[in-house]
């Protein structure tokens, strides 16, 4: 599948299925080479566009700090480049934060918004420096990713063990 120019970067994307357009925005560390978008059950009901966000997978990795606005604008730019005026937008984990920013920054682009395993983000910023992670050798990147997951799972709500 192809790369497409979005603003000043190239994004890798895949489109599968048939039906109304849908944009799936994945979470931290996703790489389409590992997630098999051609096998997604969503493809049975939607024409689903999956993409590697900037700094991840086969998309460009600009040597700069990325903002949530950059990620949201990339998603809107991808829709523009593909000629999609409006889509069902689905965001998972970090992708859910991106999806919320997409809807806020680009009203009218989401026919529906589906959020899973996400939050609105906040002043604390993202839980991982994706640019720094992407530059690590594979073994170190895996260890760092597991450490991030461990901190997320180790924190129980206040008053619980």
FIVEX-694464 format. One line per 3 residues: number of its first residue (from 0); for each residue x, y, z of N, C-alpha, C. Coordinates in Angstrom, 2 decimals, padded with zeros to 5 digits. Layout:
<dotors>
NUM> X:Y:Z:X:Y:Z:X:Y:Z  ...
</dotors>
This chain:
<dotors>
0> 000.84:-001.19:000.00:000.00:000.00:000.00:000.88:001.25:000.00  000.28:002.37:-000.20:001.06:003.58:-000.51:001.38:004.48:000.66  002.30:005.36:000.35:002.56:006.54:001.17:001.84:007.70:000.51
3> 001.49:008.70:001.28:000.83:009.87:000.72:001.39:011.12:001.40  001.60:012.16:000.62:002.11:013.42:001.17:000.98:014.13:001.90  001.24:014.44:003.16:000.30:015.19:003.99:001.09:016.33:004.59
6> 000.82:017.54:004.12:001.64:018.66:004.56:003.07:018.42:004.15  003.96:018.49:005.12:005.39:018.33:004.83:005.92:016.93:005.12  005.02:015.99:005.43:005.49:014.62:005.72:004.74:013.61:004.87
9> 005.31:012.41:004.80:004.65:011.30:004.12:004.09:010.36:005.18  002.84:009.98:005.00:002.20:009.01:005.89:001.96:007.72:005.12  002.21:006.61:005.80:001.89:005.30:005.23:000.47:004.97:005.64
12> -000.34:004.50:004.68:-001.72:004.15:005.00:-002.15:002.93:004.20  -003.21:002.31:004.67:-003.85:001.21:003.95:-005.35:001.42:004.04  -006.03:001.13:002.94:-007.49:001.21:002.91:-008.02:-000.16:002.52
15> -008.99:-000.64:003.29:-009.57:-001.96:003.07:-011.08:-001.90:003.28  -011.79:-002.85:002.71:-013.21:-002.99:002.97:-014.09:-002.21:002.02  -015.39:-002.25:002.33:-016.39:-001.56:001.52:-017.47:-001.02:002.45
18> -017.96:000.15:002.11:-019.00:000.78:002.92:-018.64:002.22:003.18  -019.30:002.85:004.14:-019.01:004.25:004.43:-017.57:004.43:004.90  -016.96:005.58:004.62:-015.57:005.78:005.01:-015.37:005.85:006.52
21> -014.31:005.23:006.98:-013.94:005.26:008.40:-012.43:005.46:008.49  -012.01:006.21:009.48:-010.59:006.45:009.75:-010.27:005.88:011.11  -009.35:004.93:011.17:-008.94:004.34:012.44:-007.61:004.95:012.86
24> -007.60:005.58:014.04:-006.38:006.20:014.58:-005.93:005.33:015.75  -004.81:004.67:015.58:-004.32:003.69:016.56:-003.54:004.34:017.68  -003.17:003.52:018.65:-002.49:004.00:019.84:-000.98:004.05:019.72
27> -000.36:004.40:020.84:001.08:004.55:020.94:001.80:003.31:020.43  002.77:003.53:019.58:003.63:002.45:019.13:003.06:001.56:018.04  001.85:001.87:017.55:001.28:001.01:016.51:002.10:001.09:015.22
30> 002.15:-000.03:014.55:002.84:-000.15:013.27:001.99:-001.09:012.43  001.52:-000.63:011.28:000.62:-001.45:010.47:001.24:-002.78:010.05  002.56:-002.89:010.07:003.19:-004.17:009.74:002.89:-005.23:010.79
33> 002.47:-004.79:011.98:002.17:-005.74:013.07:000.68:-005.86:013.36  -000.15:-004.98:012.83:-001.56:-004.99:013.24:-002.52:-005.58:012.21  -002.04:-005.93:011.03:-002.82:-006.62:010.00:-004.16:-005.93:009.70
36> -004.12:-004.68:009.24:-005.37:-003.95:008.99:-006.25:-004.61:007.93  -005.68:-005.43:007.07:-006.48:-006.12:006.06:-007.40:-007.16:006.68  -007.15:-007.54:007.93:-007.97:-008.54:008.62:-008.95:-007.92:009.62
39> -009.03:-006.61:009.67:-009.90:-005.95:010.64:-011.37:-006.27:010.37  -012.13:-006.62:011.40:-013.56:-006.86:011.20:-014.31:-005.60:010.74  -013.72:-004.43:010.97:-014.35:-003.19:010.51:-014.48:-003.16:009.00
42> -013.59:-003.86:008.31:-013.59:-003.86:006.85:-014.86:-004.49:006.27  -015.60:-005.24:007.09:-016.84:-005.86:006.62:-017.97:-004.84:006.50  -017.85:-003.71:007.20:-018.94:-002.73:007.22:-018.52:-001.33:006.79
45> -017.23:-001.10:006.64:-016.71:000.23:006.31:-015.58:000.12:005.30  -015.34:001.20:004.58:-014.09:001.36:003.86:-013.16:002.01:004.87  -012.29:001.21:005.46:-011.50:001.64:006.61:-010.09:002.04:006.18
48> -009.71:003.26:006.55:-008.34:003.73:006.32:-007.59:003.64:007.63  -006.52:002.88:007.62:-005.61:002.72:008.76:-004.32:003.43:008.37  -003.64:004.05:009.33:-002.38:004.70:008.97:-001.40:004.68:010.13
51> -000.12:004.72:009.77:000.94:004.88:010.76:001.07:006.38:011.01  000.90:006.79:012.26:001.05:008.21:012.59:002.51:008.64:012.44  002.71:009.93:012.34:004.08:010.46:012.22:004.94:009.87:013.33
54> 006.16:009.52:012.97:007.09:008.96:013.95:006.94:007.48:014.19  005.96:006.85:013.55:005.69:005.43:013.80:005.67:004.65:012.50  005.99:003.37:012.61:005.87:002.46:011.48:006.60:002.93:010.25
57> 005.88:002.95:009.14:006.47:003.29:007.85:006.24:004.75:007.46  005.66:005.54:008.36:005.48:006.97:008.09:006.76:007.73:008.41  006.81:008.97:007.93:007.98:009.82:008.16:008.19:010.05:009.65
60> 009.45:010.26:010.00:009.83:010.50:011.39:010.58:011.83:011.46  009.85:012.95:011.37:010.52:014.26:011.42:011.31:014.40:012.72  012.47:014.98:012.62:013.35:015.17:013.78:012.96:016.46:014.49
63> 011.81:016.44:015.11:011.28:017.59:015.83:010.32:017.09:016.89  009.89:017.95:017.75:008.89:017.59:018.75:007.52:017.60:018.08  006.71:016.59:018.37:005.38:016.50:017.79:004.36:017.02:018.80
66> 003.37:017.73:018.32:002.29:018.21:019.19:001.01:017.45:018.86  000.06:017.50:019.78:-001.23:016.87:019.52:-001.88:017.52:018.29  -001.67:018.82:018.12:-002.20:019.51:016.93:-001.60:018.92:015.66
69> -000.31:018.58:015.69:000.32:017.95:014.52:-000.37:016.64:014.16  -000.59:015.81:015.17:-001.23:014.52:014.93:-002.64:014.71:014.37  -003.41:015.63:014.96:-004.78:015.88:014.50:-004.78:016.43:013.08
72> -003.88:017.36:012.81:-003.79:017.94:011.47:-003.34:016.91:010.44  -002.47:015.98:010.85:-002.07:014.89:009.96:-003.30:014.05:009.57  -004.13:013.73:010.55:-005.33:012.92:010.28:-006.27:013.66:009.33
75> -006.49:014.95:009.57:-007.34:015.74:008.67:-006.71:015.83:007.29  -005.40:016.01:007.24:-004.69:016.08:005.96:-004.78:014.78:005.19  -004.75:013.66:005.91:-004.89:012.36:005.25:-006.27:012.25:004.62
78> -007.31:012.64:005.37:-008.66:012.63:004.80:-008.71:013.51:003.55  -008.13:014.71:003.63:-008.10:015.61:002.47:-007.42:014.96:001.28  -006.23:014.39:001.52:-005.44:013.81:000.44:-006.17:012.63:-000.22
81> -007.01:011.95:000.55:-007.75:010.81:000.01:-009.11:011.22:-000.54  -009.44:012.51:-000.46:-010.71:013.00:-000.97:-011.91:012.61:-000.13  -011.69:012.43:001.16:-012.76:012.05:002.08:-013.18:013.28:002.87
84> -014.40:013.76:002.64:-014.88:014.96:003.32:-015.27:014.67:004.77  -015.86:013.51:004.98:-016.39:013.16:006.30:-016.27:011.65:006.49  -015.90:011.23:007.70:-015.73:009.80:007.97:-016.14:009.50:009.41
87> -016.44:008.25:009.66:-016.53:007.77:011.03:-015.09:007.74:011.52  -014.81:008.43:012.62:-013.45:008.50:013.16:-013.40:007.65:014.42  -012.48:006.69:014.43:-012.31:005.80:015.57:-010.91:005.97:016.13
90> -010.83:006.25:017.43:-009.54:006.43:018.07:-009.37:005.47:019.24  -008.24:004.79:019.27:-007.93:003.83:020.33:-006.72:004.33:021.11  -006.84:004.39:022.44:-005.75:004.79:023.32:-005.26:006.18:022.94
93> -003.96:006.33:022.65:-003.43:007.63:022.24:-004.17:008.14:021.01  -004.56:007.23:020.12:-005.32:007.61:018.94:-006.65:008.24:019.29  -007.21:007.89:020.45:-008.44:008.53:020.92:-008.23:009.99:021.26
96> -007.06:010.30:021.84:-006.74:011.71:022.11:-006.59:012.47:020.80  -005.94:011.83:019.83:-005.78:012.45:018.51:-007.15:012.68:017.88  -008.03:011.67:017.96:-009.37:011.78:017.38:-010.15:012.94:018.00
99> -010.05:013.10:019.32:-010.74:014.21:019.98:-010.21:015.55:019.50  -008.91:015.64:019.31:-008.32:016.88:018.80:-008.68:017.10:017.34  -008.77:016.04:016.56:-009.21:016.15:015.17:-010.60:016.78:015.11
102> -011.51:016.28:015.92:-012.89:016.80:015.93:-012.92:018.26:016.40  -012.11:018.60:017.38:-012.08:019.98:017.89:-011.46:020.94:016.89  -010.40:020.52:016.22:-009.67:021.40:015.31:-010.29:021.45:013.90
105> -011.01:020.40:013.54:-011.55:020.29:012.18:-013.02:019.87:012.25  -013.89:020.76:012.72:-015.32:020.43:012.86:-015.91:019.96:011.52  -016.80:019.01:011.61:-017.48:018.53:010.42:-016.79:017.38:009.71
108> -015.60:017.01:010.15:-014.88:015.92:009.48:-015.32:014.55:009.98  -015.84:014.49:011.20:-016.25:013.21:011.78:-017.77:013.07:011.71  -018.22:012.07:010.95:-019.66:011.77:010.91:-020.08:011.22:012.27
111> -019.23:010.40:012.83:-019.40:009.86:014.17:-018.01:009.75:014.77  -017.95:009.78:016.10:-016.68:009.64:016.81:-016.79:008.44:017.74  -015.87:007.50:017.59:-015.84:006.30:018.43:-014.52:006.32:019.18
114> -014.59:006.29:020.51:-013.39:006.34:021.35:-013.29:005.07:022.18  -012.10:004.51:022.27:-011.89:003.29:023.05:-010.59:003.39:023.84  -010.65:003.03:025.11:-009.46:002.95:025.96:-008.64:004.23:025.90
117> -009.26:005.38:026.11:-008.57:006.65:025.94:-008.97:007.63:027.02  -008.42:008.81:026.94:-008.79:009.92:027.82:-008.70:011.20:027.00  -009.00:012.30:027.63:-008.89:013.59:026.95:-007.47:014.13:027.01
120> -006.55:013.40:027.63:-005.19:013.90:027.79:-005.16:014.89:028.94  -004.31:015.86:028.86:-004.28:016.86:029.92:-002.93:017.49:030.05  -002.77:018.26:031.11:-001.56:019.04:031.32:-000.32:018.16:031.47
123> -000.51:016.93:031.88:000.63:016.03:032.07:001.29:015.60:030.78  000.64:015.85:029.66:001.20:015.47:028.38:000.99:013.99:028.10  001.60:013.52:027.05:001.45:012.11:026.70:002.30:011.26:027.65
126> 001.98:009.99:027.69:002.67:009.10:028.61:003.99:008.58:028.06  004.27:008.88:026.81:005.51:008.38:026.21:006.02:009.38:025.18  007.31:009.50:025.09:007.94:010.33:024.07:008.12:009.46:022.84
129> 007.16:009.53:021.92:007.15:008.64:020.76:008.38:008.83:019.88  008.85:010.06:019.75:010.03:010.30:018.92:011.24:009.59:019.52  011.43:009.75:020.84:012.56:009.09:021.49:012.44:007.57:021.39
132> 011.23:007.04:021.59:011.03:005.59:021.47:011.35:005.10:020.06  010.94:005.85:019.05:011.14:005.40:017.67:012.61:005.33:017.28  013.46:006.05:017.98:014.88:006.08:017.64:015.69:005.00:018.36
135> 015.07:004.31:019.31:015.79:003.26:020.05:015.93:002.00:019.20  017.02:001.25:019.42:017.11:-000.07:018.78:015.94:-000.94:019.25  015.57:-001.92:018.45:014.37:-002.70:018.70:014.30:-003.26:020.12
138> 015.36:-003.89:020.60:015.34:-004.50:021.94:015.13:-003.45:023.02  015.79:-002.30:022.88:015.61:-001.23:023.87:014.21:-000.63:023.78  013.69:-000.49:022.55:012.34:000.05:022.37:011.31:-000.87:023.03
141> 011.49:-002.18:022.86:010.58:-003.14:023.48:010.65:-003.05:025.00  011.85:-002.99:025.55:012.01:-002.88:027.01:011.39:-001.58:027.52  011.61:-000.48:026.82:011.04:000.80:027.24:009.51:000.76:027.16
144> 008.98:000.15:026.11:007.53:000.04:025.97:006.93:-000.79:027.09  007.59:-001.89:027.44:007.09:-002.72:028.54:007.13:-001.97:029.86  008.16:-001.16:030.07:008.24:-000.36:031.29:007.09:000.63:031.37
147> 006.72:001.22:030.24:005.59:002.14:030.21:004.30:001.40:030.55  004.10:000.23:029.94:002.91:-000.57:030.23:002.88:-000.95:031.71  004.03:-001.35:032.26:004.08:-001.73:033.67:003.66:-000.58:034.57
150> 004.07:000.65:034.27:003.67:001.78:035.12:002.19:002.04:035.01  001.61:001.81:033.86:000.17:002.02:033.69:-000.62:000.97:034.47  -000.12:-000.26:034.48:-000.83:-001.34:035.15:-000.58:-001.37:036.65
153> 000.52:-000.78:037.09:000.90:-000.86:038.50:000.17:000.15:039.37  -000.46:001.12:038.77:-001.10:002.18:039.54:-002.56:001.85:039.78  -002.90:001.52:041.02:-004.29:001.25:041.38:-004.96:002.56:041.77
156> -006.28:002.65:041.59:-006.98:003.85:042.05:-006.74:004.10:043.53  -006.78:005.34:043.92:-006.51:005.72:045.31:-007.40:004.93:046.26  -006.80:004.38:047.29:-007.54:003.62:048.29:-007.69:002.15:047.96
159> -007.20:001.72:046.79:-007.29:000.31:046.42:-005.90:-000.28:046.34  -005.80:-001.57:046.54:-004.51:-002.27:046.41:-004.46:-003.08:045.16
</dotors>
